[in-house]
């Protein structure tokens, strides 16, 4: 629904200069954050925070 992704079903590879990034390096350098709340562009910063 609405094109949102389920984080438990995300898969893929991380490449650096065309080579697979080792998992030990990937865990230290990379992260993925799922967007849970979509903000209305008409709201101010203060309104969006609440």
Residue frames as a rotation matrix with the C-alpha (Angstrom) as fourth column:
UNK 1
0.581 0.814 0.000 0.00
0.814 -0.581 0.000 0.00
0.000 0.000 -1.000 0.00
UNK 2
0.974 -0.128 -0.188 1.33
-0.126 -0.992 0.023 3.43
-0.189 0.002 -0.982 -0.99
UNK 3
0.639 -0.753 -0.153 4.61
-0.066 0.144 -0.987 1.84
0.766 0.642 0.042 -2.13
UNK 4
0.398 -0.502 0.768 5.98
-0.916 -0.262 0.304 1.48
0.049 -0.824 -0.564 1.39
UNK 5
-0.067 -0.559 -0.827 8.51
-0.390 0.777 -0.494 -1.26
0.918 0.289 -0.270 2.03
UNK 6
0.964 0.258 0.066 8.41
-0.181 0.453 0.873 -3.87
0.195 -0.853 0.483 4.77
UNK 7
0.298 -0.939 0.172 11.90
-0.947 -0.313 -0.070 -3.71
0.120 -0.142 -0.983 6.39
UNK 8
0.100 -0.261 0.960 11.88
-0.479 0.833 0.277 -7.43
-0.872 -0.487 -0.042 7.18
UNK 9
0.653 0.225 0.723 11.61
0.439 0.665 -0.604 -8.20
-0.617 0.712 0.335 3.47
UNK 10
0.819 -0.402 -0.409 14.35
-0.561 -0.712 -0.423 -5.88
-0.122 0.576 -0.808 2.16
UNK 11
0.528 -0.710 0.467 17.27
0.525 0.705 0.477 -7.58
-0.667 -0.006 0.745 0.45
UNK 12
0.972 -0.230 0.052 20.16
-0.079 -0.526 -0.847 -6.45
0.222 0.819 -0.529 -1.70
UNK 13
0.342 -0.933 -0.116 23.89
0.937 0.347 -0.033 -5.92
0.071 -0.097 0.993 -1.99
UNK 14
0.877 -0.220 -0.427 26.19
-0.107 -0.956 0.274 -3.05
-0.469 -0.195 -0.862 -1.10
UNK 15
0.526 -0.713 0.464 28.95
0.838 0.340 -0.426 -2.48
0.146 0.613 0.776 -3.65
UNK 16
0.674 -0.451 -0.585 31.97
-0.113 -0.846 0.521 -0.21
-0.730 -0.285 -0.621 -3.28
UNK 17
-0.148 -0.694 -0.704 33.88
-0.859 -0.263 0.440 0.46
-0.490 0.670 -0.557 -6.50
UNK 18
0.181 0.356 -0.917 32.05
-0.863 0.504 0.025 -2.49
0.471 0.787 0.399 -8.07
UNK 19
-0.601 -0.428 -0.675 33.10
-0.055 0.865 -0.499 -4.96
0.798 -0.262 -0.543 -5.36
UNK 20
0.443 0.802 -0.401 30.93
0.313 0.280 0.907 -6.50
0.840 -0.528 -0.127 -2.67
UNK 21
-0.070 -0.409 0.910 31.44
-0.709 -0.622 -0.334 -4.69
0.702 -0.668 -0.246 0.64
UNK 22
-0.650 -0.213 -0.729 32.39
0.248 0.848 -0.469 -7.15
0.719 -0.485 -0.498 3.43
UNK 23
0.371 0.910 -0.186 29.71
0.466 -0.009 0.885 -7.50
0.803 -0.415 -0.427 6.10
UNK 24
0.085 -0.399 -0.913 32.12
0.984 -0.109 0.139 -6.41
-0.155 -0.911 0.383 8.86
UNK 25
-0.910 -0.414 -0.014 32.73
0.399 -0.886 0.235 -3.09
-0.109 0.208 0.972 7.08
UNK 26
-0.477 0.808 0.346 29.11
0.208 -0.278 0.938 -2.71
0.854 0.520 -0.035 6.01
UNK 27
0.327 0.637 -0.699 27.84
0.828 0.164 0.536 -3.00
0.456 -0.754 -0.474 9.60
UNK 28
-0.214 -0.498 -0.840 30.17
0.839 -0.535 0.103 -0.19
-0.501 -0.683 0.532 10.72
UNK 29
-0.911 -0.358 -0.204 29.60
0.203 -0.821 0.533 2.20
-0.359 0.444 0.821 7.83
UNK 30
-0.776 0.631 0.012 26.06
-0.145 -0.196 0.970 1.70
0.614 0.750 0.244 6.54
UNK 31
-0.778 0.629 -0.001 22.58
0.170 0.209 -0.963 1.92
-0.605 -0.749 -0.270 7.88
UNK 32
-0.723 0.646 0.246 19.04
0.261 -0.074 0.962 1.91
0.640 0.760 -0.116 6.56
UNK 33
-0.849 0.498 -0.178 16.21
-0.011 -0.354 -0.935 3.87
-0.529 -0.792 0.306 8.07
UNK 34
-0.517 0.764 0.386 12.63
0.826 0.328 0.458 3.13
0.223 0.556 -0.801 7.13
UNK 35
-0.908 0.296 0.298 10.44
-0.306 -0.952 0.015 6.19
0.288 -0.078 0.955 6.70
UNK 36
-0.716 0.651 -0.252 7.43
0.694 0.622 -0.363 5.61
-0.080 -0.435 -0.897 8.90
UNK 37
0.189 0.783 -0.592 5.72
0.606 -0.567 -0.557 8.98
-0.772 -0.254 -0.582 8.81
UNK 38
-0.381 -0.236 0.894 5.17
0.885 -0.372 0.279 11.08
0.267 0.898 0.350 5.71
UNK 39
-0.462 0.121 -0.878 4.99
0.483 -0.796 -0.364 14.81
-0.743 -0.593 0.310 6.41
UNK 40
0.600 0.682 0.419 2.71
0.776 -0.369 -0.511 17.26
-0.194 0.632 -0.750 4.67
UNK 41
-0.348 -0.840 0.417 4.81
0.906 -0.415 -0.079 19.80
0.239 0.350 0.906 2.76
UNK 42
0.122 0.475 0.872 2.43
0.216 -0.870 0.444 22.57
0.969 0.134 -0.208 3.78
UNK 43
0.879 0.185 -0.439 3.25
0.448 -0.004 0.894 22.16
0.164 -0.983 -0.086 7.47
UNK 44
0.509 -0.744 0.432 5.88
-0.688 -0.654 -0.315 24.23
0.517 -0.137 -0.845 9.20
UNK 45
-0.430 -0.757 -0.492 8.71
-0.175 0.604 -0.777 22.56
0.886 -0.248 -0.392 11.12
UNK 46
-0.808 0.163 0.566 6.89
-0.585 -0.112 -0.804 23.18
-0.068 -0.980 0.186 14.40
UNK 47
0.235 0.972 0.003 3.59
-0.953 0.231 -0.195 21.68
-0.190 0.043 0.981 13.15
UNK 48
0.344 -0.161 -0.925 5.41
-0.501 0.802 -0.326 18.63
0.794 0.575 0.195 11.74
UNK 49
-0.707 -0.706 0.022 7.10
-0.359 0.332 -0.872 17.93
0.609 -0.625 -0.489 15.08
UNK 50
-0.706 0.518 0.483 3.75
-0.494 0.129 -0.860 17.48
-0.507 -0.846 0.165 16.83
